[in-house]
Amino acid sequence: MSVKKVAFIIIGLISLCLGIIGIFMPVLPTTPFLLLSSYLFLRSSKKLHSWLINHKIFGEYIYNYMEYRAVKKSAKISAYIFLWTSLTISIILINNIYVKLFLIFIGIAVTIHVASLKTLNLEDSKKLYQKLENRK
């Protein structure tokens, strides 16, 4: 295995870990890290890429985002609720005005990004993901 492939796998795994952490920390973006992992795995390990795309939690989400720049309505709603709940708690607990302003800026930027994505209902999402399943 080449050094480049090993580096891509290691960076892809780190990116995947950061993406998973980002699910629970609103300042750390989940989607870019998962997409980076997918990109790196695609170029280094078909097995890891296949695992990620077929993962029961991330697979449909990554596929819909990469192919259609779209997410399910429930994912958008969950993202907004979790993002602003976490940010509100953080803003209340932090005394530094600059950090508070930064968190508000991050929240607004993430909200704009999520709002800019196409919205899929559950049925459309399943149909699109089935196309991937049928390609195998």
N, C-alpha and C positions, 0 to 999 in steps of 0.2 A: 504494500500500500504506500502511495507517495506521501511525502511530507505535507503537500497541499491538502490532500484528502483528510489526513489525520487532523490538520489544523482546522479544516472546515467542520469536521465532526466535533472537535472540542469546543469551538466557538458556537456551533449549533446547539450543543448541550447546555452551555452556559446561557445562551440566549433563551433556550426553552425554560431553564430554571428561573431566569429573570421574568419571563412572561408569566409563569405560574405565580411567582411572588407578586407580580403586578395585579393579579386578580384580587388580592387582598390589600394592596397598597395603591390608592388612587393616583399618587404622584408618579408611580412607575407604570408606564404604558404597557399593556398586555399585547395588543394586536401587533405592533411593530416587531416585538421580540419573537412572537410566534411565526410571523411571516418571514423574519430573518432565518429562523430555525428551518422552516420549510425550504427556503431558497438554498441554504447551505447543505442541508441533507440531500436535496435533489441533485446537487453537484458532487456529493461525496459518498453517499450511502443510500442506495435504492431501498434497502431494508428499513433504515430509520425514517426515510421519507414516507414510505408506505405505512409504517407504524403510525406516524404523526397524522397523515391524511385520513387514516382509517380509525383513529382514536375515537372512542365513543363520546368524549366530551369536546375535544378540540377539532376533530376531523371535519365535521359538517360546517363548523364556524369558519375554519381556515379556507376550506374549499369555496364556500359561498363568497367570502371576502375576496379571495384571489381571482375567481372567475367572473364574478358579477358585481364586485364592490358593494355588497349588500349583506345585511344581517337580519335576523328574525326580529319582529316587533318586540317579543318578550325579552330579547337580549338588549335591545335599546332601553327599554323601560328599566330592566335590572341594572344596567350600566348607570343610568341617570340616578336612580335611587341610591345605589351603593356609593357612587362617586360623591354625591352631594351630602349624604349622611356622614361619610368618613371625613370629608373636607370640613363640614360644619363642626364636628367633634374636635378635629385638629385645630381649627381656628379658635374655638373656645378655649382649648387647653394651652395654646401658645401665646406668649406675651409679646413677642417681637412683631411689630407692625409690618416690617418688610417681608417676613415669612408669611404673615397673613395675606398680604397683597399678592405674593407669589402664588400661594395656594388658590386664591380666587382667580388669578390669571390662568393657572393650569386648569382649574375647573371649567372656566369659560371656553378655553381652547379645546378641551376634550369634548365638551358639550357640542360645540360647533362641528367638530369632526364627526361625532356620532350622528348628529342631525343631518350631515351631508351625505351619509350613506343611504343607499336604497333600502327600503323596508320590505322584507319578505314576510308573508304570513306563514304559519306552520306548514300548511299543505304545500305551498310553493317551495319552501325550503327542502322538504322531504323529496319532492319531485326532482329538484336540481341535484341533490346529493345522490339520488338513485342513478342519475346519468353517469356519475363517477363509478358507482358500483357496477354498472353494466359494461363499462369500458374494460374492466379487469378480465 
